[in-house]
Amino acid sequence: MPDIIDELRLLIRSRHPIVTIETDEEQRALGHVTQAADSLAIRVFKWNLVHGLRASPGHAATSYARGSLGDPARLAGRGESRASPPAPVQPIPDTQKPADVLAYMLGQTHAAVFVLKDLCTHLKDATLQRMVRTFGEYGPNRNQTAILIDPATDLPQALARVAVPLQVSLPDEAELDRIVRETFKELSRYSKIRHELTKDEFHHILRTLRGLTAREAKLAIARVILDDDCLDASDIDKLLKVKREMVREAGLLEYVDAPVSVDELGGLRGLKDWLSKRHGALTPEAKAFGLRPPRGILLLGVQGCGKSLACKAVASMWRMPLLKLDPGQLYDRFVGESERNLRKAIKLAEAIAPAVLWIDEIEKAFASAAAHSADGGLSQRMFGSLLGWLQDHREPIFVVATANDIQALPPELMRKGRFDEIFFVDLPDAEARATIFAVHLRARGRDPARFDLPALATAADGFSGAEIEQAVVGALYSAFRDKSEIDTRGILAELANTRPLSVTMAERIAELRAWAADRCVPA
């Protein structure tokens, strides 16, 4: 990760006194800090609540004596420092408590980098805030930097102004390559394992591991290797399964299986043509051709008419992973956690890219953003963050958002630039209804040719795709009860006994159609 190491090196050299790194990978972040500080011959001190402060082996004698950045010979590239070999690391007494370690830091005058792992959660205390602010005043003159590593780095406002936040990105393909090779080599020491991979298959494994932390990637690759003592092409599917489990455990995104073919979508010819024209537009080849990657679409329409199915069909058609974001899962009762959850979810989606990101029923999560909010402005802040990302993101992520209630949608969401197109998904026409009947009959082991599809399509006028499916299911239950086979007459009976949504909510659907007539593209 040369970028973050270069950034850390620059922050230390420019004498920024306080840097925060928000990450769950403490050891990986510590490795980046140590590498940056070592390149400057500055000693690193590590602190946590359990062990207190410890000085890492380094170039302490030279750095302390000179009171500078380190050994000039080392910085000039003329070989290693002549400092004596480091003594065994010993904890510094009486530095376990936050106040004690900060007092120790304020008493030092030599160049140093202090890595503090558990401090952020204690900084609500006014005394500790004052000590950190004092360190921020004195640190630059002494060439000292405090780096706070924590899963949550929300600082009090007084400290946030003097701290520089730094993001540790997830492993890129080069780092994942190293992790896979090192894990394979390590496992080979303890058991006889083999690999049977072509170059393309190996790169496919690396792409599959994207979006995982370094620790998760190592555990995942070890798991599939030890399953059969081999790393081969069959492990790609195993890794996808492991990855789904890990994404699910994070609780922010759902990794959705998308076996649905676009042929299973009854109707929606306009949407199908639009998607077909942009197939492959998220690839590097398309970018080299001069194409701007498509950003996404918003699907408005009647409930049960295939919006969710369309999301799955997009991922299947474009052969991309489908990630489902449920905005309701982002909200947390603790201050700041909801915004952090949104950032984490977006960051994870970007790491897995190229991907399709499905935001289901987007209006429900951000409805209060359109009016005066009773949640202290949380919905508006969350909605603003999402809008900014929709407008500015550069990663190959195609967003498909679905909505049922147009009146609950904030007008900012409808502005051009957020989405490439806004489609209206209406009730299916006769041809689409016949196709939907055929799809659901075939899915249940019946030959559609044995049924009078035109008659069924006519009887189902005003029915949504979901209601047509339920009519087929209901006829199957009746046939099973009567120990007979399902037929056209049984399905017609189910249709006759059903009042579709277009009848029970006729006024709402008419209003929706009228609104969409000159505002949306018919799907």
Residue pairs with C-beta under 8 A, 6 or more apart in sequence:
1 32
1 168
1 169
1 171
1 172
1 175
3 169
4 32
4 166
4 167
4 168
4 169
5 32
5 35
5 36
5 39
6 36
7 166
8 19
8 32
8 33
8 36
8 37
8 147
8 166
9 36
9 39
9 40
11 19
11 145
11 164
11 166
12 36
12 37
12 40
12 42
12 113
12 145
13 40
13 69
15 139
15 140
15 143
15 145
16 140
16 145
16 164
17 135
17 136
17 137
17 138
17 139
17 140
17 144
17 145
17 146
17 162
18 132
18 135
18 136
18 139
18 145
18 146
18 148
18 159
18 162
18 163
18 164
19 145
19 146
19 147
19 148
19 163
19 164
19 165
19 166
20 120
20 147
20 148
20 149
20 150
20 153
20 155
20 163
20 164
20 165
20 166
21 29
21 33
21 147
21 148
21 149
21 150
21 153
21 165
21 166
21 167
21 168
22 150
22 151
22 152
22 153
22 165
22 167
22 168
23 29
23 149
23 151
23 168
24 151
24 213
25 168
25 213
25 214
25 215
26 117
26 149
28 168
28 213
28 214
28 215
29 149
29 168
30 46
30 115
30 149
32 168
33 44
33 113
33 115
33 147
33 149
34 44
34 56
37 43
37 44
37 58
37 113
38 44
38 58
40 69
40 70
40 75
41 58
41 59
41 62
41 63
41 69
41 70
41 71
41 74
41 75
41 81
42 58
42 59
42 63
42 69
42 70
42 111
42 112
42 113
42 143
43 55
43 56
43 58
43 59
43 60
43 63
43 64
43 110
43 111
43 112
43 113
44 55
44 56
44 58
44 112
44 113
44 114
44 115
45 53
45 54
45 55
45 56
45 92
45 112
45 113
45 114
45 115
46 53
46 54
46 56
46 115
46 117
47 53
47 54
47 95
47 101
47 114
47 115
47 116
47 117
47 118
47 119
48 116
48 117
48 118
49 96
49 98
49 118
50 96
51 91
51 96
52 91
52 92
52 93
52 94
52 95
52 96
52 101
53 91
53 92
53 95
53 101
53 104
53 114
54 89
54 90
54 91
54 92
55 89
55 90
55 92
56 89
57 86
57 87
57 89
58 86
59 70
59 71
59 74
59 81
59 83
60 83
60 86
61 83
61 84
62 70
62 71
62 81
62 82
62 83
63 69
63 70
63 71
63 110
63 111
63 112
64 110
67 109
67 110
67 111
68 111
68 143
69 75
69 111
69 143
70 81
70 111
71 81
71 82
71 83
73 79
73 81
73 82
74 80
74 81
92 104
94 100
95 101
95 104
98 118
98 119
98 122
98 125
98 128
99 127
99 128
99 131
101 116
102 128
102 131
102 132
102 135
103 131
105 114
105 135
105 144
105 146
106 131
106 134
106 135
106 138
108 142
108 144
109 142
110 142
111 142
111 143
111 144
112 142
112 143
112 144
112 145
113 144
113 145
113 146
113 147
114 144
114 145
114 146
114 147
115 147
115 149
116 146
116 147
116 148
116 149
117 149
117 150
118 150
119 128
119 148
119 150
120 148
120 150
120 152
120 153
120 154
120 155
121 150
121 152
122 128
123 129
123 132
123 155
123 156
123 159
124 156
129 156
129 158
129 159
132 146
132 159
133 158
133 159
133 162
135 144
135 146
136 159
136 162
138 144
139 145
139 146
148 163
152 336
152 337
152 340
153 165
154 335
154 336
154 340
155 163
169 351
170 210
170 211
170 212
170 213
170 347
170 348
170 351
171 179
171 209
171 212
171 213
171 214
171 217
173 203
173 206
173 207
173 210
175 214
176 206
176 209
176 210
176 217
177 206
179 209
179 214
179 217
179 218
179 221
180 202
180 205
180 206
180 209
180 217
180 221
183 218
183 221
183 222
183 225
184 193
184 195
184 221
184 225
184 231
187 193
187 222
187 225
187 226
191 226
191 229
192 229
193 225
193 226
193 229
193 230
193 231
194 229
194 230
194 231
195 230
195 231
195 232
196 230
196 231
196 232
196 233
197 205
197 231
197 232
197 233
198 233
201 232
201 233
201 236
204 233
204 236
205 221
205 231
205 235
205 236
205 239
208 236
208 239
208 240
208 243
209 217
209 220
209 221
209 239
209 243
210 351
210 352
210 353
211 243
211 247
211 348
211 351
211 352
212 220
212 243
212 246
212 351
216 246
220 239
220 242
220 243
220 246
221 231
221 239
223 238
223 242
224 231
224 235
224 238
224 239
224 242
225 231
225 235
227 235
227 238
243 255
244 255
247 253
247 254
247 255
247 323
247 348
248 254
248 255
250 344
250 348
251 329
252 325
252 329
252 330
252 341
252 344
252 345
252 348
253 323
253 324
253 325
253 345
253 348
253 349
254 323
254 324
254 325
254 326
255 321
255 322
255 323
255 324
256 312
256 315
256 322
256 323
256 324
256 358
257 322
258 312
258 313
258 315
258 316
258 322
258 356
259 312
259 316
260 309
260 312
260 313
260 316
261 313
261 316
261 317
262 272
262 275
262 313
262 316
262 317
264 309
264 313
264 439
265 271
265 272
265 306
265 309
265 310
265 313
266 306
266 428
266 432
266 433
266 434
266 435
266 436
266 439
266 465
267 306
267 428
267 429
267 431
267 432
267 435
267 436
267 523
268 306
268 310
268 425
268 432
268 523
270 423
270 521
270 522
270 523
271 297
271 310
271 423
271 425
271 523
274 297
274 421
274 423
274 521
275 313
275 314
275 317
275 318
276 317
278 294
279 317
279 318
280 286
280 318
281 291
281 293
281 294
282 293
282 294
282 318
282 320
282 354
282 396
282 398
283 354
283 396
286 293
287 293
293 396
293 398
294 398
294 420
295 390
295 393
295 398
295 399
295 418
295 419
295 420
296 357
296 390
296 397
296 398
296 399
296 400
296 401
296 418
296 419
296 420
297 399
297 400
297 401
297 419
297 420
297 421
297 422
297 423
298 362
298 401
298 402
298 403
298 413
298 414
298 418
298 419
298 421
298 422
298 423
299 307
299 310
299 311
299 400
299 401
299 402
299 403
299 423
299 425
299 523
300 402
300 403
300 404
300 406
300 422
300 423
300 424
300 425
300 512
300 516
300 520
301 307
301 404
301 423
301 424
301 425
301 426
301 512
301 516
301 523
302 404
302 425
302 426
302 427
302 464
302 501
302 502
302 509
302 512
303 404
303 464
303 466
303 501
304 464
304 465
304 466
304 467
304 501
305 425
305 426
305 427
305 428
305 464
305 465
305 466
306 425
306 428
306 465
307 402
307 425
308 360
308 402
309 465
310 400
310 425
310 523
311 322
311 324
311 356
311 358
311 360
311 400
311 402
312 322
314 322
314 356
314 398
314 400
315 321
315 322
315 356
318 356
318 398
320 354
320 355
320 356
320 398
321 352
321 355
321 356
322 355
322 356
322 358
323 348
323 349
323 352
323 355
323 356
323 357
323 358
324 358
324 360
325 345
325 349
325 357
325 358
325 359
325 360
326 360
326 365
327 359
327 362
327 364
327 365
327 366
327 382
328 364
328 365
329 341
330 338
330 341
330 342
330 345
330 365
330 382
331 338
331 341
331 365
331 378
331 382
332 338
332 341
338 378
338 382
339 381
339 382
339 385
342 382
342 385
342 386
343 385
346 389
346 393
349 355
349 357
349 395
349 397
350 393
350 395
350 397
353 395
353 396
353 397
354 396
354 397
354 398
355 396
355 397
355 398
356 397
356 398
356 399
356 400
357 397
357 398
357 399
357 400
358 400
358 401
358 402
359 399
359 400
359 401
359 402
360 402
361 402
361 403
361 404
362 401
362 402
362 403
362 409
362 413
363 403
363 404
363 405
363 406
363 408
363 409
364 408
365 379
365 382
366 379
366 382
366 383
366 386
366 410
366 413
367 379
367 405
367 408
368 374
368 375
368 379
368 380
369 379
369 380
369 382
369 383
369 384
369 410
370 408
370 409
370 410
370 411
373 379
373 380
383 410
383 412
383 413
387 412
387 413
387 418
390 399
390 418
390 419
391 417
391 418
399 419
401 419
403 409
406 512
406 515
406 516
412 418
414 422
414 519
421 521
422 519
422 520
422 521
423 520
423 521
423 522
423 523
424 513
424 516
424 520
424 521
424 522
424 523
425 523
426 513
426 516
426 522
426 523
427 462
427 463
427 464
427 502
427 509
428 436
428 463
428 464
428 465
428 468
430 454
430 457
430 458
430 461
431 457
433 456
433 457
433 460
433 461
433 463
433 468
434 453
434 454
434 456
434 457
436 465
436 468
436 469
437 448
437 451
437 453
437 456
437 457
437 460
437 468
437 472
437 491
438 448
438 453
440 468
440 469
440 472
441 447
441 448
441 451
441 472
442 448
444 472
444 476
446 486
450 487
451 487
451 488
451 491
452 488
455 488
455 492
456 488
456 491
456 492
456 495
459 492
459 495
459 496
460 467
460 468
460 471
460 495
462 500
462 502
462 503
463 471
463 495
463 498
463 500
463 502
464 500
464 501
464 502
467 498
467 500
467 501
470 494
470 498
471 491
471 494
471 495
471 498
472 486
472 491
472 494
474 494
474 498
475 486
475 490
475 491
475 493
475 494
476 486
478 486
478 490
478 493
478 494
479 485
479 486
479 487
479 490
501 509
502 509
